[in-house]
Amino acid sequence: MLVLTRKKNESIVIGNNIEIKILKMGKNSVELGISAPKTYSIFREEVFREIQRKNVEAIQSVESGDLNDLKNIFDRVKKEM
């Protein structure tokens, strides 16, 4: 892990196109501004973890019968091509 010290209005640059700027510093928090291409997904960690958890739940909820149904559909489409 790289640890850097920054002051208000100073930035960190990642690669050629991501900039993280310190906007405001409080006693127990820091406000960051992130400039990055729209192709990058940027989430707070707790939101990212919840998305991952829901994705795992969705995968686990798929029943093997559902997968067989999907396989049959793909097989039929493949034959029609």
N, C-alpha and C positions, 0 to 999 in steps of 0.2 A: 504494500500500500504506500502510495506517495502522500506525504503530509506536507501541506503548504500553509504559510501564513499570509493572509491577504487583509488589506484595509478596505474601508468603504470606497466604492467606485473603482477598485482594482479588479482585474479579471484573471481567469485561467483559460487558456486556449487548448483545446483537444483536437489533434489533427489539424486539418486546414479549414474546417467549417463549423466547429462547435466552440462557443464562448460562454463561460459561466462568469457572471459579474456579481460582485457583492453590492447589493442595493441599499440594505439597511441592516444595522446591527443593534440588537437589543440585549438586555441582560441575560436572557435565556434562549434567544433565537437569532437566526440570521435569515434575511430575506435575499434570495438569489434570483437573478434573471438569467435565463438560458436562451441563447440564440443558436438554433440548429435547423437544418433542413427539415421540411415537413415530413420527409420519409422516415424520420426517426421518431420512435415512440418514447415519450418521456413521462414517467409516472413517479409519484411518491412511492416509497418502498412498500408501505402498507397496502396501497392500491394494487401494486404489482403482485404482491404475495396473494391477495384475494383473487385476482384474475387467474393466477396459476392454480390456486386451490379449486376454483370453479371449473377450470379446464380438466383437471384430474378427475373431479366428480363426474363431469360429463362423459369422459372416456370410460370410467368405471360403470356408469349407468347403462351403457350400450350392452344389450343382451346379445348372446351369440346368435340367436335367431335373427336379430336385426342385421347382423353382419352377413348372414347367409342370404337374406333378402337382397341386400345390396349387391352381393356377388352375383346372384341370379340376374338382377337388372343389368349389371355391367356385361355379363355373358350374353344376354339377349341383344343389347346394343351393339356389342362387338360382332355378333353374327350378322346383324343387319347392315353393317358397314361394308 
